[in-house]
Amino acid sequence: MVQGYLSDGKLEKVLKDYPAGSLPINALYPQNRHLSSKVRAFIEWVAELFSECSLLQNVR
């Protein structure tokens, strides 16, 4: 969905040294902080939602 923007230089990849998981989205938070149950539930909900989205299958 963003390949054209990356190719045109309108978007730039960040955190290139960190490999992506199975989905092209990551949730980052400070390692030394406790992850609240609300944030954890949100991340799990978004991960499930994205895993069911056919537009995101086989995106790399």
N, CA, C and O atoms as a Tripos MOL2 file, in Angstrom:
@<TRIPOS>MOLECULE
protein
  240   239    60     0     0
PROTEIN
NO_CHARGES

@<TRIPOS>ATOM
      1 N           0.8150   -1.1970    0.0000 N.3       1 MET1
      2 CA          0.0000    0.0000    0.0000 C.3       1 MET1
      3 C           0.8600    1.2620    0.0000 C.2       1 MET1
      4 O           0.4050    2.3090   -0.4620 O.2       1 MET1
      5 N           2.0670    1.1900    0.4970 N.am      2 VAL2
      6 CA          2.9150    2.3780    0.5670 C.3       2 VAL2
      7 C           4.1370    2.2840   -0.3280 C.2       2 VAL2
      8 O           4.9860    3.1750   -0.3090 O.2       2 VAL2
      9 N           4.2370    1.2250   -1.1070 N.am      3 GLN3
     10 CA          5.4360    1.0170   -1.9200 C.3       3 GLN3
     11 C           5.7200    2.2030   -2.8330 C.2       3 GLN3
     12 O           6.8750    2.6020   -2.9840 O.2       3 GLN3
     13 N           4.6920    2.7650   -3.4380 N.am      4 GLY4
     14 CA          4.8810    3.9190   -4.3070 C.3       4 GLY4
     15 C           5.4790    5.1080   -3.5730 C.2       4 GLY4
     16 O           6.3420    5.8050   -4.1070 O.2       4 GLY4
     17 N           5.0240    5.3380   -2.3590 N.am      5 TYR5
     18 CA          5.5430    6.4390   -1.5540 C.3       5 TYR5
     19 C           6.9980    6.1940   -1.1480 C.2       5 TYR5
     20 O           7.8040    7.1230   -1.0900 O.2       5 TYR5
     21 N           7.3180    4.9370   -0.8700 N.am      6 LEU6
     22 CA          8.7070    4.5990   -0.5520 C.3       6 LEU6
     23 C           9.5930    4.8070   -1.7780 C.2       6 LEU6
     24 O          10.6880    5.3600   -1.6750 O.2       6 LEU6
     25 N           9.1140    4.3640   -2.9280 N.am      7 SER7
     26 CA          9.8850    4.5010   -4.1600 C.3       7 SER7
     27 C          10.1010    5.9620   -4.5440 C.2       7 SER7
     28 O          11.1680    6.3300   -5.0360 O.2       7 SER7
     29 N           9.0750    6.7960   -4.3150 N.am      8 ASP8
     30 CA          9.1670    8.2260   -4.6340 C.3       8 ASP8
     31 C           9.9780    9.0120   -3.6200 C.2       8 ASP8
     32 O          10.3170   10.1710   -3.8580 O.2       8 ASP8
     33 N          10.2950    8.3820   -2.4750 N.am      9 GLY9
     34 CA         11.0400    9.0790   -1.4380 C.3       9 GLY9
     35 C          10.1660    9.9200   -0.5300 C.2       9 GLY9
     36 O          10.6740   10.6770    0.2980 O.2       9 GLY9
     37 N           8.8500    9.7930   -0.6770 N.am     10 LYS10
     38 CA          7.9320   10.5450    0.1860 C.3      10 LYS10
     39 C           7.8510    9.9240    1.5700 C.2      10 LYS10
     40 O           7.5550   10.6070    2.5510 O.2      10 LYS10
     41 N           8.1140    8.6390    1.6440 N.am     11 LEU11
     42 CA          8.1950    7.9200    2.9180 C.3      11 LEU11
     43 C           9.5750    7.3100    3.0240 C.2      11 LEU11
     44 O          10.2090    6.9970    2.0160 O.2      11 LEU11
     45 N          10.0320    7.1430    4.2420 N.am     12 GLU12
     46 CA         11.3520    6.5690    4.4840 C.3      12 GLU12
     47 C          11.2300    5.4780    5.5460 C.2      12 GLU12
     48 O          10.5350    5.6500    6.5470 O.2      12 GLU12
     49 N          11.9050    4.3660    5.3190 N.am     13 LYS13
     50 CA         11.9060    3.2840    6.3060 C.3      13 LYS13
     51 C          12.7010    3.7200    7.5260 C.2      13 LYS13
     52 O          13.7640    4.3290    7.4140 O.2      13 LYS13
     53 N          12.1570    3.3920    8.6960 N.am     14 VAL14
     54 CA         12.8560    3.6590    9.9530 C.3      14 VAL14
     55 C          13.0480    2.3260   10.6620 C.2      14 VAL14
     56 O          12.3530    1.3540   10.3660 O.2      14 VAL14
     57 N          13.9750    2.2800   11.5800 N.am     15 LEU15
     58 CA         14.2680    1.0490   12.3250 C.3      15 LEU15
     59 C          14.6190   -0.0940   11.3720 C.2      15 LEU15
     60 O          14.1490   -1.2190   11.5460 O.2      15 LEU15
     61 N          15.4390    0.1960   10.3710 N.am     16 LYS16
     62 CA         15.8070   -0.7930    9.3640 C.3      16 LYS16
     63 C          16.5470   -1.9920    9.9550 C.2      16 LYS16
     64 O          16.5290   -3.0780    9.3760 O.2      16 LYS16
     65 N          17.1970   -1.8020   11.1010 N.am     17 ASP17
     66 CA         17.9710   -2.8810   11.7100 C.3      17 ASP17
     67 C          17.1060   -3.8700   12.4820 C.2      17 ASP17
     68 O          17.6130   -4.8790   12.9720 O.2      17 ASP17
     69 N          15.8050   -3.5970   12.5990 N.am     18 TYR18
     70 CA         14.9060   -4.4760   13.3360 C.3      18 TYR18
     71 C          13.9910   -5.1910   12.3540 C.2      18 TYR18
     72 O          13.1710   -4.5510   11.6950 O.2      18 TYR18
     73 N          14.1180   -6.5070   12.2480 N.am     19 PRO19
     74 CA         13.2780   -7.2400   11.2950 C.3      19 PRO19
     75 C          11.8150   -7.1970   11.7150 C.2      19 PRO19
     76 O          11.4900   -7.2540   12.9010 O.2      19 PRO19
     77 N          10.9510   -7.0970   10.7340 N.am     20 ALA20
     78 CA          9.5130   -7.0880   10.9930 C.3      20 ALA20
     79 C           9.0380   -8.4920   11.3210 C.2      20 ALA20
     80 O           9.6450   -9.4840   10.9170 O.2      20 ALA20
     81 N           7.9610   -8.5530   12.0490 N.am     21 GLY21
     82 CA          7.3510   -9.8400   12.3600 C.3      21 GLY21
     83 C           6.5620  -10.3360   11.1690 C.2      21 GLY21
     84 O           6.8560   -9.9740   10.0300 O.2      21 GLY21
     85 N           5.5700  -11.1540   11.4220 N.am     22 SER22
     86 CA          4.7860  -11.7150   10.3380 C.3      22 SER22
     87 C           3.8670  -10.6860    9.6950 C.2      22 SER22
     88 O           3.4230  -10.8840    8.5640 O.2      22 SER22
     89 N           3.5760   -9.6030   10.3850 N.am     23 LEU23
     90 CA          2.7740   -8.5280    9.8290 C.3      23 LEU23
     91 C           3.6490   -7.2880    9.6780 C.2      23 LEU23
     92 O           4.5890   -7.0950   10.4490 O.2      23 LEU23
     93 N           3.3490   -6.4540    8.6990 N.am     24 PRO24
     94 CA          4.1720   -5.2630    8.4720 C.3      24 PRO24
     95 C           3.8450   -4.1060    9.4120 C.2      24 PRO24
     96 O           3.7820   -2.9530    8.9870 O.2      24 PRO24
     97 N           3.6400   -4.4160   10.6810 N.am     25 ILE25
     98 CA          3.3650   -3.3820   11.6790 C.3      25 ILE25
     99 C           3.9930   -3.8360   12.9850 C.2      25 ILE25
    100 O           4.0210   -5.0270   13.2950 O.2      25 ILE25
    101 N           4.4890   -2.8860   13.7360 N.am     26 ASN26
    102 CA          5.1010   -3.1960   15.0200 C.3      26 ASN26
    103 C           4.5800   -2.2560   16.0820 C.2      26 ASN26
    104 O           4.2480   -1.1060   15.7960 O.2      26 ASN26
    105 N           4.5060   -2.7400   17.3000 N.am     27 ALA27
    106 CA          4.1560   -1.9150   18.4530 C.3      27 ALA27
    107 C           5.4140   -1.8060   19.3000 C.2      27 ALA27
    108 O           5.9310   -2.8130   19.7860 O.2      27 ALA27
    109 N           5.8990   -0.6050   19.4730 N.am     28 LEU28
    110 CA          7.1190   -0.3850   20.2430 C.3      28 LEU28
    111 C           6.7910    0.3600   21.5250 C.2      28 LEU28
    112 O           5.9800    1.2860   21.5310 O.2      28 LEU28
    113 N           7.4240   -0.0500   22.5990 N.am     29 TYR29
    114 CA          7.2690    0.6220   23.8790 C.3      29 TYR29
    115 C           8.5530    0.4180   24.6590 C.2      29 TYR29
    116 O           9.2790   -0.5480   24.4200 O.2      29 TYR29
    117 N           8.8410    1.3180   25.5880 N.am     30 PRO30
    118 CA         10.0910    1.1940   26.3570 C.3      30 PRO30
    119 C          10.1520   -0.1360   27.0980 C.2      30 PRO30
    120 O           9.1960   -0.5310   27.7660 O.2      30 PRO30
    121 N          11.2710   -0.8140   26.9750 N.am     31 GLN31
    122 CA         11.4380   -2.1370   27.5710 C.3      31 GLN31
    123 C          11.3820   -2.0920   29.0920 C.2      31 GLN31
    124 O          10.9380   -3.0510   29.7230 O.2      31 GLN31
    125 N          11.8210   -1.0020   29.6810 N.am     32 ASN32
    126 CA         11.9010   -0.9400   31.1350 C.3      32 ASN32
    127 C          10.6020   -0.4690   31.7880 C.2      32 ASN32
    128 O          10.5830   -0.2010   32.9890 O.2      32 ASN32
    129 N           9.5300   -0.3650   31.0250 N.am     33 ARG33
    130 CA          8.2480    0.0680   31.5860 C.3      33 ARG33
    131 C           7.2470   -1.0730   31.5640 C.2      33 ARG33
    132 O           7.2500   -1.9130   30.6650 O.2      33 ARG33
    133 N           6.3980   -1.0790   32.5700 N.am     34 HIS34
    134 CA          5.3350   -2.0730   32.6480 C.3      34 HIS34
    135 C           4.2850   -1.7570   31.5830 C.2      34 HIS34
    136 O           3.8430   -0.6140   31.4690 O.2      34 HIS34
    137 N           3.8950   -2.7410   30.8240 N.am     35 LEU35
    138 CA          2.8750   -2.5700   29.8010 C.3      35 LEU35
    139 C           1.5090   -2.7390   30.4540 C.2      35 LEU35
    140 O           1.1930   -3.8170   30.9570 O.2      35 LEU35
    141 N           0.7040   -1.6910   30.4510 N.am     36 SER36
    142 CA         -0.5950   -1.7520   31.1150 C.3      36 SER36
    143 C          -1.4970   -2.7720   30.4250 C.2      36 SER36
    144 O          -1.3070   -3.1010   29.2540 O.2      36 SER36
    145 N          -2.4660   -3.2590   31.1650 N.am     37 SER37
    146 CA         -3.3790   -4.2570   30.6020 C.3      37 SER37
    147 C          -4.1960   -3.6680   29.4540 C.2      37 SER37
    148 O          -4.5600   -4.3850   28.5220 O.2      37 SER37
    149 N          -4.4880   -2.3640   29.5130 N.am     38 LYS38
    150 CA         -5.2330   -1.7200   28.4190 C.3      38 LYS38
    151 C          -4.4000   -1.6910   27.1440 C.2      38 LYS38
    152 O          -4.9070   -1.9820   26.0610 O.2      38 LYS38
    153 N          -3.1320   -1.3450   27.2700 N.am     39 VAL39
    154 CA         -2.2570   -1.2910   26.1000 C.3      39 VAL39
    155 C          -2.0360   -2.6930   25.5490 C.2      39 VAL39
    156 O          -2.0650   -2.8970   24.3360 O.2      39 VAL39
    157 N          -1.8170   -3.6560   26.4340 N.am     40 ARG40
    158 CA         -1.6250   -5.0470   25.9990 C.3      40 ARG40
    159 C          -2.8700   -5.5520   25.2610 C.2      40 ARG40
    160 O          -2.7510   -6.2020   24.2220 O.2      40 ARG40
    161 N          -4.0550   -5.2570   25.7890 N.am     41 ALA41
    162 CA         -5.3010   -5.6790   25.1410 C.3      41 ALA41
    163 C          -5.4500   -5.0140   23.7780 C.2      41 ALA41
    164 O          -5.8890   -5.6530   22.8220 O.2      41 ALA41
    165 N          -5.0880   -3.7350   23.6820 N.am     42 PHE42
    166 CA         -5.1620   -3.0350   22.3990 C.3      42 PHE42
    167 C          -4.2290   -3.6650   21.3750 C.2      42 PHE42
    168 O          -4.6200   -3.8950   20.2310 O.2      42 PHE42
    169 N          -2.9940   -3.9460   21.7860 N.am     43 ILE43
    170 CA         -2.0220   -4.5440   20.8700 C.3      43 ILE43
    171 C          -2.5030   -5.9130   20.4020 C.2      43 ILE43
    172 O          -2.3920   -6.2380   19.2200 O.2      43 ILE43
    173 N          -3.0280   -6.7030   21.3030 N.am     44 GLU44
    174 CA         -3.5370   -8.0260   20.9220 C.3      44 GLU44
    175 C          -4.7240   -7.9030   19.9710 C.2      44 GLU44
    176 O          -4.8420   -8.6780   19.0220 O.2      44 GLU44
    177 N          -5.6110   -6.9260   20.2240 N.am     45 TRP45
    178 CA         -6.7800   -6.7120   19.3660 C.3      45 TRP45
    179 C          -6.3390   -6.2900   17.9650 C.2      45 TRP45
    180 O          -6.8460   -6.8170   16.9750 O.2      45 TRP45
    181 N          -5.4070   -5.3500   17.8730 N.am     46 VAL46
    182 CA         -4.9310   -4.8850   16.5720 C.3      46 VAL46
    183 C          -4.2300   -6.0160   15.8240 C.2      46 VAL46
    184 O          -4.4150   -6.1650   14.6160 O.2      46 VAL46
    185 N          -3.4320   -6.8100   16.5250 N.am     47 ALA47
    186 CA         -2.7440   -7.9340   15.8850 C.3      47 ALA47
    187 C          -3.7520   -8.9170   15.3060 C.2      47 ALA47
    188 O          -3.5680   -9.4050   14.1910 O.2      47 ALA47
    189 N          -4.8060   -9.2110   16.0430 N.am     48 GLU48
    190 CA         -5.8330  -10.1240   15.5420 C.3      48 GLU48
    191 C          -6.5650   -9.5090   14.3490 C.2      48 GLU48
    192 O          -6.8240  -10.1890   13.3560 O.2      48 GLU48
    193 N          -6.8910   -8.2390   14.4510 N.am     49 LEU49
    194 CA         -7.5840   -7.5450   13.3690 C.3      49 LEU49
    195 C          -6.7530   -7.5620   12.0880 C.2      49 LEU49
    196 O          -7.2740   -7.8390   11.0080 O.2      49 LEU49
    197 N          -5.4620   -7.2650   12.2130 N.am     50 PHE50
    198 CA         -4.5950   -7.2370   11.0390 C.3      50 PHE50
    199 C          -4.3450   -8.6380   10.4880 C.2      50 PHE50
    200 O          -4.1870   -8.7980    9.2780 O.2      50 PHE50
    201 N          -4.3080   -9.6470   11.3420 N.am     51 SER51
    202 CA         -4.0640  -11.0030   10.8520 C.3      51 SER51
    203 C          -5.2230  -11.5120   10.0120 C.2      51 SER51
    204 O          -5.0560  -12.4180    9.1950 O.2      51 SER51
    205 N          -6.4010  -10.9260   10.2150 N.am     52 GLU52
    206 CA         -7.5860  -11.3330    9.4610 C.3      52 GLU52
    207 C          -7.7980  -10.4930    8.2060 C.2      52 GLU52
    208 O          -8.7060  -10.7830    7.4270 O.2      52 GLU52
    209 N          -6.9870   -9.4650    7.9910 N.am     53 CYS53
    210 CA         -7.1520   -8.5580    6.8490 C.3      53 CYS53
    211 C          -6.4770   -9.1560    5.6150 C.2      53 CYS53
    212 O          -5.2610   -9.3510    5.6010 O.2      53 CYS53
    213 N          -7.2600   -9.4430    4.5880 N.am     54 SER54
    214 CA         -6.7190  -10.0730    3.3780 C.3      54 SER54
    215 C          -5.7500   -9.1460    2.6340 C.2      54 SER54
    216 O          -4.8810   -9.6320    1.9100 O.2      54 SER54
    217 N          -5.8780   -7.8460    2.7920 N.am     55 LEU55
    218 CA         -4.9760   -6.9080    2.1220 C.3      55 LEU55
    219 C          -3.5530   -6.9970    2.6560 C.2      55 LEU55
    220 O          -2.6080   -6.6060    1.9700 O.2      55 LEU55
    221 N          -3.3930   -7.5070    3.8720 N.am     56 LEU56
    222 CA         -2.0700   -7.5670    4.5030 C.3      56 LEU56
    223 C          -1.4150   -8.9400    4.3740 C.2      56 LEU56
    224 O          -0.3030   -9.1340    4.8650 O.2      56 LEU56
    225 N          -2.0640   -9.8710    3.7390 N.am     57 GLN57
    226 CA         -1.4910  -11.1990    3.5880 C.3      57 GLN57
    227 C          -0.3970  -11.1670    2.5280 C.2      57 GLN57
    228 O          -0.5630  -10.5520    1.4740 O.2      57 GLN57
    229 N           0.7070  -11.8240    2.8070 N.am     58 ASN58
    230 CA          1.8430  -11.9270    1.8910 C.3      58 ASN58
    231 C           2.4110  -10.5710    1.4870 C.2      58 ASN58
    232 O           2.8980  -10.4080    0.3690 O.2      58 ASN58
    233 N           2.3490   -9.5910    2.4010 N.am     59 VAL59
    234 CA          2.9350   -8.2720    2.1410 C.3      59 VAL59
    235 C           4.3640   -8.2850    2.6500 C.2      59 VAL59
    236 O           4.6050   -8.6200    3.8100 O.2      59 VAL59
    237 N           5.3050   -7.9270    1.8070 N.am     60 ARG60
    238 CA          6.7230   -7.8380    2.1870 C.3      60 ARG60
    239 C           7.3830   -6.9050    1.2500 C.2      60 ARG60
    240 O           8.5840   -6.6620    1.3640 O.2      60 ARG60
@<TRIPOS>BOND
     1     1     2 1
     2     2     3 1
     3     3     4 2
     4     3     5 am
     5     5     6 1
     6     6     7 1
     7     7     8 2
     8     7     9 am
     9     9    10 1
    10    10    11 1
    11    11    12 2
    12    11    13 am
    13    13    14 1
    14    14    15 1
    15    15    16 2
    16    15    17 am
    17    17    18 1
    18    18    19 1
    19    19    20 2
    20    19    21 am
    21    21    22 1
    22    22    23 1
    23    23    24 2
    24    23    25 am
    25    25    26 1
    26    26    27 1
    27    27    28 2
    28    27    29 am
    29    29    30 1
    30    30    31 1
    31    31    32 2
    32    31    33 am
    33    33    34 1
    34    34    35 1
    35    35    36 2
    36    35    37 am
    37    37    38 1
    38    38    39 1
    39    39    40 2
    40    39    41 am
    41    41    42 1
    42    42    43 1
    43    43    44 2
    44    43    45 am
    45    45    46 1
    46    46    47 1
    47    47    48 2
    48    47    49 am
    49    49    50 1
    50    50    51 1
    51    51    52 2
    52    51    53 am
    53    53    54 1
    54    54    55 1
    55    55    56 2
    56    55    57 am
    57    57    58 1
    58    58    59 1
    59    59    60 2
    60    59    61 am
    61    61    62 1
    62    62    63 1
    63    63    64 2
    64    63    65 am
    65    65    66 1
    66    66    67 1
    67    67    68 2
    68    67    69 am
    69    69    70 1
    70    70    71 1
    71    71    72 2
    72    71    73 am
    73    73    74 1
    74    74    75 1
    75    75    76 2
    76    75    77 am
    77    77    78 1
    78    78    79 1
    79    79    80 2
    80    79    81 am
    81    81    82 1
    82    82    83 1
    83    83    84 2
    84    83    85 am
    85    85    86 1
    86    86    87 1
    87    87    88 2
    88    87    89 am
    89    89    90 1
    90    90    91 1
    91    91    92 2
    92    91    93 am
    93    93    94 1
    94    94    95 1
    95    95    96 2
    96    95    97 am
    97    97    98 1
    98    98    99 1
    99    99   100 2
   100    99   101 am
   101   101   102 1
   102   102   103 1
   103   103   104 2
   104   103   105 am
   105   105   106 1
   106   106   107 1
   107   107   108 2
   108   107   109 am
   109   109   110 1
   110   110   111 1
   111   111   112 2
   112   111   113 am
   113   113   114 1
   114   114   115 1
   115   115   116 2
   116   115   117 am
   117   117   118 1
   118   118   119 1
   119   119   120 2
   120   119   121 am
   121   121   122 1
   122   122   123 1
   123   123   124 2
   124   123   125 am
   125   125   126 1
   126   126   127 1
   127   127   128 2
   128   127   129 am
   129   129   130 1
   130   130   131 1
   131   131   132 2
   132   131   133 am
   133   133   134 1
   134   134   135 1
   135   135   136 2
   136   135   137 am
   137   137   138 1
   138   138   139 1
   139   139   140 2
   140   139   141 am
   141   141   142 1
   142   142   143 1
   143   143   144 2
   144   143   145 am
   145   145   146 1
   146   146   147 1
   147   147   148 2
   148   147   149 am
   149   149   150 1
   150   150   151 1
   151   151   152 2
   152   151   153 am
   153   153   154 1
   154   154   155 1
   155   155   156 2
   156   155   157 am
   157   157   158 1
   158   158   159 1
   159   159   160 2
   160   159   161 am
   161   161   162 1
   162   162   163 1
   163   163   164 2
   164   163   165 am
   165   165   166 1
   166   166   167 1
   167   167   168 2
   168   167   169 am
   169   169   170 1
   170   170   171 1
   171   171   172 2
   172   171   173 am
   173   173   174 1
   174   174   175 1
   175   175   176 2
   176   175   177 am
   177   177   178 1
   178   178   179 1
   179   179   180 2
   180   179   181 am
   181   181   182 1
   182   182   183 1
   183   183   184 2
   184   183   185 am
   185   185   186 1
   186   186   187 1
   187   187   188 2
   188   187   189 am
   189   189   190 1
   190   190   191 1
   191   191   192 2
   192   191   193 am
   193   193   194 1
   194   194   195 1
   195   195   196 2
   196   195   197 am
   197   197   198 1
   198   198   199 1
   199   199   200 2
   200   199   201 am
   201   201   202 1
   202   202   203 1
   203   203   204 2
   204   203   205 am
   205   205   206 1
   206   206   207 1
   207   207   208 2
   208   207   209 am
   209   209   210 1
   210   210   211 1
   211   211   212 2
   212   211   213 am
   213   213   214 1
   214   214   215 1
   215   215   216 2
   216   215   217 am
   217   217   218 1
   218   218   219 1
   219   219   220 2
   220   219   221 am
   221   221   222 1
   222   222   223 1
   223   223   224 2
   224   223   225 am
   225   225   226 1
   226   226   227 1
   227   227   228 2
   228   227   229 am
   229   229   230 1
   230   230   231 1
   231   231   232 2
   232   231   233 am
   233   233   234 1
   234   234   235 1
   235   235   236 2
   236   235   237 am
   237   237   238 1
   238   238   239 1
   239   239   240 2
@<TRIPOS>SUBSTRUCTURE
     1 MET1         2 RESIDUE 1 A MET
     2 VAL2         6 RESIDUE 1 A VAL
     3 GLN3        10 RESIDUE 1 A GLN
     4 GLY4        14 RESIDUE 1 A GLY
     5 TYR5        18 RESIDUE 1 A TYR
     6 LEU6        22 RESIDUE 1 A LEU
     7 SER7        26 RESIDUE 1 A SER
     8 ASP8        30 RESIDUE 1 A ASP
     9 GLY9        34 RESIDUE 1 A GLY
    10 LYS10       38 RESIDUE 1 A LYS
    11 LEU11       42 RESIDUE 1 A LEU
    12 GLU12       46 RESIDUE 1 A GLU
    13 LYS13       50 RESIDUE 1 A LYS
    14 VAL14       54 RESIDUE 1 A VAL
    15 LEU15       58 RESIDUE 1 A LEU
    16 LYS16       62 RESIDUE 1 A LYS
    17 ASP17       66 RESIDUE 1 A ASP
    18 TYR18       70 RESIDUE 1 A TYR
    19 PRO19       74 RESIDUE 1 A PRO
    20 ALA20       78 RESIDUE 1 A ALA
    21 GLY21       82 RESIDUE 1 A GLY
    22 SER22       86 RESIDUE 1 A SER
    23 LEU23       90 RESIDUE 1 A LEU
    24 PRO24       94 RESIDUE 1 A PRO
    25 ILE25       98 RESIDUE 1 A ILE
    26 ASN26      102 RESIDUE 1 A ASN
    27 ALA27      106 RESIDUE 1 A ALA
    28 LEU28      110 RESIDUE 1 A LEU
    29 TYR29      114 RESIDUE 1 A TYR
    30 PRO30      118 RESIDUE 1 A PRO
    31 GLN31      122 RESIDUE 1 A GLN
    32 ASN32      126 RESIDUE 1 A ASN
    33 ARG33      130 RESIDUE 1 A ARG
    34 HIS34      134 RESIDUE 1 A HIS
    35 LEU35      138 RESIDUE 1 A LEU
    36 SER36      142 RESIDUE 1 A SER
    37 SER37      146 RESIDUE 1 A SER
    38 LYS38      150 RESIDUE 1 A LYS
    39 VAL39      154 RESIDUE 1 A VAL
    40 ARG40      158 RESIDUE 1 A ARG
    41 ALA41      162 RESIDUE 1 A ALA
    42 PHE42      166 RESIDUE 1 A PHE
    43 ILE43      170 RESIDUE 1 A ILE
    44 GLU44      174 RESIDUE 1 A GLU
    45 TRP45      178 RESIDUE 1 A TRP
    46 VAL46      182 RESIDUE 1 A VAL
    47 ALA47      186 RESIDUE 1 A ALA
    48 GLU48      190 RESIDUE 1 A GLU
    49 LEU49      194 RESIDUE 1 A LEU
    50 PHE50      198 RESIDUE 1 A PHE
    51 SER51      202 RESIDUE 1 A SER
    52 GLU52      206 RESIDUE 1 A GLU
    53 CYS53      210 RESIDUE 1 A CYS
    54 SER54      214 RESIDUE 1 A SER
    55 LEU55      218 RESIDUE 1 A LEU
    56 LEU56      222 RESIDUE 1 A LEU
    57 GLN57      226 RESIDUE 1 A GLN
    58 ASN58      230 RESIDUE 1 A ASN
    59 VAL59      234 RESIDUE 1 A VAL
    60 ARG60      238 RESIDUE 1 A ARG
